[in-house]
Amino acid sequence: MRRPVLIAALLAALLPGAAAAQTAAPAWSGAVVTLGGGPKLQPEWEGSKNYLIAPFPIVSLRFSVNPFTGEPTSDLGFGVAPAFRYLDSRSGGVDKRLRGTERVDAALEVGAVVDYTLPYARAFVELRQGFGGHDGIVGDLGVEGILRPAPGVKVSVGPRLSFADDDYMDTYFSVSPKVAGRTNFSRYEADAGIKSYGAGARIDWDFNPHWLVRLDGTWNRLTGDAAKSPIVRRAGDRDQFTLGLGAAYRFGIDGK
């Protein structure tokens, strides 16, 4: 089954069961914390044709009172959450199409996402710092439309744009003269800029006031210097997909 069809099928499968959910949001004060996670299907490395299972953290902090206006926000308004992404190691031993290239160790990206949510839309900015395989900075911008087809069910869909600095782009997309001399990849230098565009879809099912199930899928298409990289063109794929499924527990900082 093709990856886009698989993602669409799983998204559709969650909706019928969720439609029966009935949820009453508790009146938390201060902030609402959400903690949980699950597995996530994602490319082995940026631009890879191969996929692996990685952690899918669900962690967020949303203010019940807008810190700028003092007005109640419930699940709307300003929010902030930690952001994580794991990238597996990349080498010719893992993928024979990369034989002769330099090894890139596994990397963990850690950062934060800041968003603002209205009843029918959400905008967000996410920044992450890499550790391990790269020490660059990666960012995402996006907007989403929000639908509520049934009590306790929220569907978010919208476009997104990703960018990265020189260090990240050089690590994953450049080909050094040394590597070019011993492989079929031509010499190439990737610069900072927009690396992909795409779309994301998320279904949150609050099946009671404290517990939720989340299904999250994204499609990103590499562009610019990333898409022109010989590594992507000869050994990878411009189209990148992720699919995560997890559960999380939500509670107020006042202990309710």
C-alpha positions in Angstrom: 0.0 0.0 0.0 1.3 3.4 -0.9 2.2 5.6 2.1 -0.3 8.4 1.4 -3.1 5.9 1.1 -2.1 4.3 4.3 -2.2 7.6 6.2 -5.6 8.5 4.7 -7.0 5.1 5.7 -5.9 5.4 9.3 -7.1 8.9 9.6 -10.5 7.8 8.3 -10.6 4.8 10.6 -10.4 6.8 13.8 -13.3 9.1 13.1 -16.3 6.6 13.3 -15.3 5.4 16.7 -14.6 8.9 18.0 -17.9 10.2 16.9 -19.6 8.7 19.9 -17.3 10.5 22.4 -18.9 12.8 25.0 -16.6 15.1 26.8 -17.1 17.9 29.3 -14.0 20.1 29.7 -13.1 20.6 33.4 -12.7 24.2 34.6 -9.0 24.2 35.2 -7.2 27.3 36.4 -3.6 28.4 35.8 -2.4 26.0 33.1 -3.2 22.6 31.6 -0.4 20.1 31.1 -0.7 17.2 28.7 1.8 14.3 28.9 1.9 11.1 26.8 3.3 9.5 23.7 3.4 6.5 21.4 5.1 5.2 18.2 5.8 7.2 15.1 6.6 6.1 11.6 9.2 8.4 9.9 12.0 8.5 7.4 15.3 7.0 8.6 17.1 10.2 7.7 16.0 13.5 6.0 15.4 12.5 2.4 15.4 8.8 3.0 13.3 6.2 1.1 13.4 3.9 4.1 11.2 4.3 7.3 11.6 3.4 10.9 9.6 3.5 14.2 10.6 6.4 16.5 9.1 7.9 19.7 6.1 10.1 19.3 6.0 12.4 22.4 2.8 14.3 23.3 3.8 17.1 25.7 2.2 20.5 26.0 1.5 23.3 28.4 -1.6 25.5 27.7 -2.5 28.5 29.8 -6.1 28.5 31.1 -5.7 32.2 31.5 -4.1 34.4 28.8 -0.8 35.6 30.2 -1.2 38.9 28.3 -4.8 39.8 28.9 -5.8 37.8 32.0 -8.9 36.5 30.2 -9.9 32.8 30.4 -8.9 30.8 27.3 -9.9 27.2 28.0 -8.2 25.3 25.1 -7.9 28.5 23.0 -5.5 31.4 23.0 -1.7 31.3 23.6 0.1 28.0 24.2 3.6 26.7 24.5 5.0 23.2 24.3 8.3 21.5 24.1 9.2 20.1 20.7 11.2 17.0 19.9 12.4 15.1 16.8 14.7 12.1 16.5 16.8 11.3 13.5 18.5 7.9 13.1 22.1 7.6 12.1 23.0 7.6 8.4 25.7 5.6 6.8 26.5 3.3 4.0 26.3 0.4 6.4 22.6 1.3 7.1 21.7 2.1 3.5 23.9 0.7 0.7 22.9 3.5 -1.6 25.0 5.8 0.7 28.1 3.6 0.5 31.2 5.8 0.6 29.5 8.8 2.3 30.5 10.0 5.8 28.6 8.7 8.7 26.1 11.0 10.4 25.4 10.0 14.0 21.8 9.8 15.4 20.5 13.3 16.4 18.0 14.5 18.8 16.3 17.9 18.2 14.9 19.7 21.2 13.1 23.0 21.2 9.7 24.7 21.6 6.5 25.4 19.7 4.5 28.5 20.3 1.0 28.7 19.0 -2.2 30.7 19.1 -5.5 28.9 18.7 -8.9 30.4 17.7 -12.1 28.4 17.6 -11.6 27.4 14.0 -7.9 28.0 13.3 -4.4 27.7 14.8 -1.1 29.2 13.8 2.3 28.0 15.2 6.0 28.6 15.1 8.4 25.8 16.1 12.2 25.9 16.6 14.5 23.0 17.4 18.2 22.8 18.3 20.0 19.6 17.2 22.3 17.5 19.4 24.5 14.6 18.3 24.5 14.1 14.6 24.0 17.8 13.9 24.0 21.0 15.9 22.0 23.1 13.6 18.7 24.8 14.0 15.5 23.7 12.3 12.2 25.5 12.2 8.6 25.0 11.1 5.8 27.5 10.4 2.2 26.5 9.9 -1.5 27.3 10.0 -4.4 24.9 10.4 -8.1 24.9 10.0 -10.0 23.2 12.9 -13.1 21.1 12.5 -15.2 19.6 15.4 -17.3 16.9 13.7 -18.4 15.3 16.9 -18.3 16.0 20.7 -14.8 15.5 21.9 -13.3 15.2 18.4 -11.0 17.9 16.9 -9.6 17.6 13.4 -6.8 20.0 12.3 -5.5 20.2 8.8 -3.3 22.8 7.1 -0.1 23.7 5.3 3.4 24.1 6.7 6.9 25.3 5.8 10.2 24.1 7.1 13.6 25.8 7.1 17.1 25.0 8.4 20.4 26.7 9.0 23.7 26.1 7.2 24.9 23.5 9.7 21.8 21.3 9.2 21.7 21.6 5.5 25.5 20.9 5.2 25.2 17.8 7.4 22.4 16.1 5.5 22.5 17.5 1.9 26.1 18.6 1.0 28.6 16.3 -0.7 32.3 17.1 0.2 35.1 16.8 -2.4 36.4 13.8 -0.4 33.1 12.0 -0.6 32.6 13.0 -4.3 36.0 11.5 -5.1 35.0 8.0 -3.8 31.3 7.8 -4.8 29.0 8.5 -7.7 27.7 11.6 -5.9 28.9 14.9 -7.4 30.3 17.6 -5.2 27.6 19.8 -3.7 27.2 22.5 -1.1 23.8 23.1 0.5 23.0 26.5 2.1 20.5 27.6 4.7 17.0 28.3 3.6 13.6 26.7 3.1 14.0 22.9 3.0 10.5 21.6 2.5 6.8 22.5 2.2 3.8 20.3 2.9 0.7 19.7 5.0 -0.2 18.1 8.3 -3.4 16.5 9.6 -4.2 15.7 13.3 -7.2 14.0 15.0 -7.5 14.5 18.8 -10.2 12.4 20.5 -10.9 13.5 24.1 -12.7 10.4 25.2 -13.0 11.8 28.8 -11.9 15.0 30.4 -8.4 13.7 31.2 -7.5 11.3 28.5 -7.0 11.8 24.8 -5.9 9.8 21.7 -4.0 11.5 19.0 -3.4 10.5 15.4 -1.0 12.7 13.5 0.2 12.6 9.9 2.4 14.8 7.8 3.6 15.1 4.2 6.6 17.2 3.4 8.2 17.7 0.0 11.9 18.7 0.0 12.6 21.8 -2.0 15.4 24.3 -2.7 19.0 23.1 -1.9 17.6 20.0 -0.1 15.8 18.8 -3.2 18.8 19.5 -5.5 21.2 17.4 -3.3 22.7 14.4 -5.2 22.1 12.4 -2.0 18.3 13.0 -2.3 18.2 12.7 -6.1 20.2 9.5 -6.4 19.6 7.7 -3.1 16.5 9.3 -1.5 13.0 10.7 -2.0 11.8 14.2 -2.0 8.4 13.2 -0.5 8.7 12.5 3.2 5.8 11.1 5.4 5.3 10.7 9.1 2.5 9.0 11.0 2.2 8.9 14.8 -0.4 7.4 17.1 -0.4 8.0 20.9 -2.3 8.6 24.1 -1.9 11.3 26.7 -3.1 12.4 30.1 -4.2 16.0 30.7 -4.3 17.7 34.1 -4.4 21.1 35.6 -1.4 22.5 37.6 -3.8 23.2 40.5 -4.3 19.4 40.9 -7.8 19.2 39.6 
